[in-house]
């Protein structure tokens, strides 16, 4: 019989685990806690504390384990592990992606003019809320929110108007404009994120 995965144990839930023989339930909890400790050890090495790790810390848990714990404490740890797996920043890769996204947004807010910032969030909100037919599903399931933010910001930097940007997004959704066409020059220049972060660093140097 194949070994049950940590994810499968986490999906079982407290009620189902409680119905198992104590020895089997503790074996599964031990597997989950061991995996959780590896995750928090990895996340603890990052310069900035990810949200997922903050959740664990706020619960008062410094290390997951069975020894000396009451049943209530065991289920509290199990719930914390479920939350850790549910958070995008609960893995090293996910935490780094979230961190990059945060810095990109900070860079946009600090380097764009008030008018540009307003345009950026107005367009992104329209896409996210599906005000362009099919835009919400397209962004979430195909193109990705990070890519969409990068694209909108790139177009604003290029001097495009809101109507022009929205039309390009509409064309892309309807298949009138391919992804490759939209990004064909991307390899020939530094990424938007790198440029924005550079502007942010220069801004901070001047300010401080």
Protein Blocks (a to p, Z undefined) as FASTA:
>chain_A
ZZddfklmmmnommlmmmpcfklmmmmmmmmmmmmmmmmmmmmmpmbdcfklmmmmmnop
abgcfehpafklmmmmmmmmmmmmmpmklpmklmmmmmmmmmmmmmmmmmpcfklmmmmm
mmmmmmmnopaghklmmmmmmnopklmmmmmmmmmmnopafklmmmmmmmmmnopacfkl
mmmmmmmpccfklmmmmmmmmmmmmmZZ
